[in-house]
């Protein structure tokens, strides 16, 4: 099950960090690319660029085909096609996966959020779908959080869905809150280790 990791950067995708306006993003995108729109105190929103200035995305419990500038809703964006370490499908297949789902809504949806939908279109892996994998106690998925002191901490998850939900939560609460949470957790772990060694 290798290749399931995600490099989560500093735990927050909420601000600048390589983002640009949707208009600028259009000049960089190729059909089949995944785009992430980010805004302060908002969950990131993912979409699949399908060409002709358009994206397909999961928005308000419906798979929609919209112009990229409309889908971004005023937020800045970046290309995130290579975030997951799974081998991507050919670009034509990614576009086909996305466009075939346009119009699917509510109970017909197989994805929990826009990131899961876009990543499924790109990689075709059932792990991105709701209930797409069985939890067996192993923790094969890893999210690496880079700390300010140039070290990193790796979080482990039983399912890809759990990892994505934690990454989205981290993006929403912001980098500083994630660092404080992680520092408090690591301090408790260190205190336990110190007590056990006495």
C-alpha positions in Angstrom: 0.0 0.0 0.0 2.9 2.3 -0.5 2.6 5.8 -1.9 -0.3 6.9 0.3 1.5 9.7 2.0 0.9 13.4 1.7 3.4 16.1 2.5 1.3 18.6 4.5 3.8 21.4 4.6 3.4 23.5 7.6 -0.1 22.3 8.3 -1.8 25.2 6.7 -2.8 26.0 3.2 -4.7 29.1 4.3 -2.6 31.9 2.9 0.0 32.8 0.2 2.5 30.0 -0.3 2.7 29.7 -4.0 -0.8 30.8 -4.7 -2.0 33.1 -7.5 -5.2 34.6 -8.8 -7.5 32.2 -10.8 -6.8 34.3 -13.9 -3.1 33.7 -13.5 -3.7 30.1 -12.6 -5.5 29.6 -16.0 -2.2 30.3 -17.8 -0.4 27.6 -15.8 -3.0 24.8 -15.9 -3.2 21.9 -18.3 -6.3 19.7 -18.7 -6.2 17.1 -15.9 -4.5 19.3 -13.3 -5.9 19.5 -9.8 -6.3 23.0 -8.4 -6.7 24.0 -4.8 -8.4 27.3 -3.9 -7.4 28.7 -0.4 -8.7 31.5 1.7 -8.2 32.6 5.3 -10.4 30.6 7.8 -12.0 28.5 5.0 -11.6 24.9 4.1 -9.6 24.6 0.9 -11.6 23.8 -2.2 -10.3 21.5 -4.9 -11.3 21.2 -8.6 -10.2 19.4 -11.7 -9.2 21.6 -14.6 -10.8 20.2 -17.7 -9.7 22.8 -20.3 -11.4 25.8 -21.9 -11.1 27.9 -18.7 -13.4 25.4 -16.9 -13.2 23.1 -13.8 -15.3 20.2 -12.5 -15.7 20.2 -8.7 -17.8 19.0 -5.8 -19.6 22.1 -4.5 -22.7 22.1 -2.2 -23.4 18.4 -2.6 -23.3 18.5 -6.4 -20.6 17.8 -9.0 -20.5 20.9 -11.2 -18.8 22.3 -14.3 -17.9 26.0 -13.8 -15.5 28.5 -15.1 -12.4 28.5 -12.9 -12.8 32.1 -11.9 -16.4 31.3 -10.6 -15.3 28.2 -8.8 -12.5 30.1 -7.0 -15.1 32.5 -5.5 -12.5 35.2 -5.1 -9.9 32.9 -3.5 -6.3 32.4 -4.6 -5.3 29.0 -5.9 -2.4 26.7 -6.8 -1.8 23.6 -8.8 -1.7 20.5 -6.5 -1.6 17.7 -9.0 1.4 16.1 -7.5 0.4 16.3 -3.8 -0.6 12.6 -3.6 2.1 10.1 -4.2 -0.1 7.8 -6.3 0.7 7.4 -9.9 -1.7 9.7 -11.8 -3.9 8.5 -14.6 -3.4 10.0 -18.1 -4.8 13.5 -18.4 -7.6 12.5 -20.8 -8.8 9.9 -18.3 -8.7 12.4 -15.4 -10.9 14.8 -17.5 -13.2 12.0 -18.4 -13.5 10.8 -14.8 -14.5 14.4 -13.8 -16.9 15.2 -16.6 -18.7 11.9 -16.4 -19.7 12.8 -12.8 -21.2 16.3 -13.6 -24.7 16.5 -12.3 -24.4 13.8 -9.7 -25.8 15.2 -6.4 -26.5 14.4 -2.8 -27.2 10.7 -2.2 -25.5 9.8 -5.5 -22.2 11.2 -4.3 -19.3 8.9 -3.5 -17.0 11.5 -2.1 -16.9 13.3 1.3 -15.4 16.6 0.0 -13.9 18.4 -3.0 -10.4 17.1 -2.3 -11.5 13.5 -2.3 -13.4 13.9 -5.6 -10.6 15.7 -7.4 -7.9 13.2 -6.1 -10.1 10.3 -7.2 -10.5 11.8 -10.7 -6.7 12.1 -10.9 -5.6 8.8 -9.3 -8.7 6.6 -9.8 -8.2 5.0 -6.3 -11.2 3.6 -4.3 -9.5 4.9 -1.1 -10.7 8.4 -2.0 -14.4 7.3 -2.0 -16.6 7.1 1.1 -16.2 3.6 2.6 -13.6 2.8 -0.1 -11.3 0.9 2.3 -11.6 -1.3 5.3 -9.9 -0.2 8.6 -7.8 -3.1 9.8 -5.8 -1.4 12.6 -2.8 -0.6 10.5 -1.8 3.0 9.9 -0.4 3.1 6.4 -1.1 6.7 5.6 1.2 9.5 6.8 1.0 13.3 6.9 4.2 15.1 7.4 4.0 18.4 9.3 7.0 20.7 9.0 7.8 22.6 12.2 9.4 26.0 12.4 12.7 24.7 13.7 13.2 22.8 10.4 12.2 19.5 11.9 9.1 17.6 11.0 6.6 15.4 12.7 4.7 12.6 11.0 1.1 11.8 11.8 -0.2 8.4 11.0 -3.8 7.4 10.0 -5.7 4.2 9.3 -7.5 5.5 6.2 -6.8 8.0 3.5 -10.2 9.6 4.4 -9.0 10.3 8.0 -5.8 11.8 6.7 -7.6 14.1 4.3 -10.0 15.2 7.1 -7.1 16.1 9.4 -5.3 17.9 6.6 -8.4 20.0 5.9 -8.9 20.7 9.6 -5.3 21.9 9.8 -5.8 24.1 6.8 -8.9 25.6 8.4 -7.4 26.3 11.9 -4.1 27.6 10.5 -0.5 26.9 10.8 0.0 28.6 14.3 -2.8 26.6 15.9 -1.5 23.4 14.4 2.0 24.1 15.8 0.6 24.9 19.3 -1.5 21.7 19.3 1.4 19.6 18.1 3.8 21.2 20.7 1.4 20.5 23.5 1.0 16.9 22.4 4.7 16.4 22.0 5.3 17.9 25.5 2.8 15.5 27.1 4.5 12.6 25.3 7.9 13.7 26.6 6.6 14.0 30.1 5.2 10.4 29.9 8.6 9.2 28.6 10.4 11.0 31.4 8.1 9.5 34.1 8.5 6.0 32.7 12.3 6.2 32.7 12.4 7.4 36.4 
